[in-house]
Amino acid sequence: MSRPLIALPARFSTSASALRYRAEVAARALVEAVWRGGGEPFVMHPADPAGAAARLARCDGVLLPGGGDLHPRHYGAADEHEALYDVDEEQDAFDLAVAEHALASGLPLLAVCRGLQVVNVVRGGTLRQHMDAEHRHLVHPVAVDPGTLLAKILDAGEARASCYHHQDLEVLGRGLAVTARAADGVIEGVEYADPGREAGWFLGVQWHPEDTAATDPAQQALFTALVTASAP
């Protein structure tokens, strides 16, 4: 049987030693997690946001990965915090277009870290540009609400989350519900508030499940669930 094709927008990189110059990259841990889950990773060139829907027509699911910060203007912020990093308007435009199409069309979508923030902004939510206490280089427990899609996939009420983010969700977007939080109250998981009224499968986590997916079956289960939901 053919593997479901999972779109994975590439990230711009200022350099890559093996390629000598500027590059477009996808985290190997993400690609491998999709492959282990039974999917075929399809790394997309992040250009032509207007054509994103047509380009995604061949895909069965989407993995929206982490990366740099969204420009604050996308969620109505007038000022830019000095801690913002790797802001790229081309990357923003493509990610926003991919998320908007996936949500509108019902294309199964797993959104990780920045990816979750992009989804929240597409749904009219906002971000806190810089947290008082960053979740960088941090592995910590996350409490998961029982009965949620996230709890069912993890098969647990708690997860060990590997985090690397200095921003988090502030105002939650339309139709979304919080499904997991860190001990300090930071939102760590989001899904549809009423899945029956939405077009398709969506799950978002603020942490990086790919960091530990190779050794933690619960984290790998997130990627496997995306592939399963994407099966034609």
N, C-alpha and C positions, 0 to 999 in steps of 0.2 A: 504494500500500500504506500502511496505517496505521502510525504510529510506535509502537514499544513504549512503554508508559507506565511511567516511572521515578519512583518515590516519592522525595521529597526532604524530610525533616522540616525545618520552618522553625526558625529560631533567634529567641529573644526579644531584642528590642532596646529599651533604655530610651528611645530617641528616634530619629526619622527626620525630617529637615527637610521633606521633601516631604509627609509625613503629619501633621506638627505634634506628634504625641504618641507614646506608646509604640507599638511596631510588632512585627510578626513578619516576618522577612526570610530571604531565601536569597541567597547570594553570586551576583552576576550571572555571574562567571566560571564557576561550577559549572553554572548553568543553560545558559549558552551552550555549554559543553563537551559536555553531554548532547545538546543540540540538534544541534551539529555532528556528533556521533556517530550521528545518526539517531533519537534518542529524543525523546519528549515529556515534558518535566519536569513533575512533579505535586507542587507544594509543599503539604505536609500541615500542618494545624494540630496542634501537639504537645500534645494533650489526650486524655483517656480512654484510658490505656494498656491497660485491660482490653479495650477494643474494637479495639485495633490490628490484630489478626489479621483480623477481619471487614472492616475498612476497607481492608486491603492486598489483599484478595481480588481487587479489580478491577485491581491493578497487575501488571506483568510483571517488574519488577526494583526494586531499592532502592539508592539512593546515600546512605550515612550520612556526613554532612559533619563538618567540624571545628567547634569552638566552645569554650566555657568548660570548666572542670574538673569531672569527676565528683566527687560527694561521696565521701570516702575510706571511709565506712562500707560502701559497696557492694562493696569488696574487703577488708573486714575490718580496716581500719586504725583504731586507737583515737584517734589524735591527728590534728589538721589542721595542715598546714604553713602558715606565714604567707604564703607566696607563692601560695596558692590564689586563683583569681579566677573571677567569674561563675558560681559554683555555684548551680544552680537545681534544686530537687527535682522540679518538674513536668517540666522538660526531661529530667532523668535518667530518670525513670520511663518516659517515652515512648520515648526512645532505646533503653533496655534492652529494652523490650517489642518494639520493631521488630526489633532485632537477634536477639532470641531466636526470634521467629517466622520471620524469614528463614532463619536457620540450621536450624531444625527442619523447615521446610516445603520447603526447597530453592529458595526464591526467590533468584535471582541477586543478589549483594550485593557492592558496592564500598564499602569503608570507608576514610575519609580522616581522618588525624590523630586527633582525638577519637573519630571513628567507629571506628577501629582499637582504641583503648583500650576503648571500650564492648564491642566483640566479645570482646576478651581477658578482660574482667571477666565477661561472660556465660558464658564457658567456664571460669570458676574461677581465672583468672589475677589478677595484681596489678600495680599501677603504682608507679613511683617518683614520689613527690609533687613533687619538685623536683630537677632535674639539677644536678650540680656545674658543668657548662658548658652553658648553655642553647643550644638550636638555634633562636634567634629572629633574624629578618631575615638568614637564612643560606642561601646557595646553595652546595651542596657535592657532591662525587661520592659516589655510593653504589654499593658493590660488590654485584652481583646473582649469586646462585648459578645456575650453568648447569643447564639441564634443567627448571627450574621454570616454572610458569605465568607468573610475572612476567617471566622472561627471554624466554620465547617472545613475549609481548605486546610487550615493549620491543624485541625483536630485537637485544639487546645484553647484555653482561656488566657494564655500568656505566650509571648514569643520573645526570643533573645534577638534583639534588633541591632544590626551593625549600621551606625549612623554617620553621615558626614554632610551636615547642612548647617548653615548659619541663618537661614530664613525658615519661616513656617507659615501655615495658613492662619490668617487673621479672621476675616469674615468668610464664612462658608458659602460656596456657590449654590445656586438654585438646584433643588432636587437632589442634593447630596446629604449624606448622613455620616457622622463620625462613628467609626467602629473600633478605634483603638487609640489609646493615649499613653504617653510616657508618665512617669511618676510626677513630673513637674507640670503636667497638664497639657503639654504640647501634643497637638493632633498628629497621630502616627498612621492612622488608617482611615480610608474613606471609601464608600460605595454608594450606590443609588439608595435614596431614602425609600422609594417605592419601586422596586424592580419591575413589578407588573405593568407600570405605566411607561417604562422606558423601552427604547428600541432593542437593546442588546445587553451583553455582558460587560461589566466594568468593575475593576478593582484598582485602588490606588494605595500605595504605602509610601510614607515619608522616608523610610529607611532603605538600605541597599541590600535586598535579599541575595543578590548575586555574590556578595562578599563571602558568604558562608554556605551557599547552596550545594557546593560539592561535598560537604561533610554534614550538613544539617538537612535531614529529609523534610522537615517542616518548611524550610525556606525554598527548597527545590520544588515543593508542592505548588507554590505560587505560579511558577513557570509552566509546570505540567498542567495546571488547571487552565491557564491561558490557551495552551495548545489543544487541550481537550475541547474547550469551548469553541475553538476555531476550526475544528474538524468539519470538512464539508459534509 
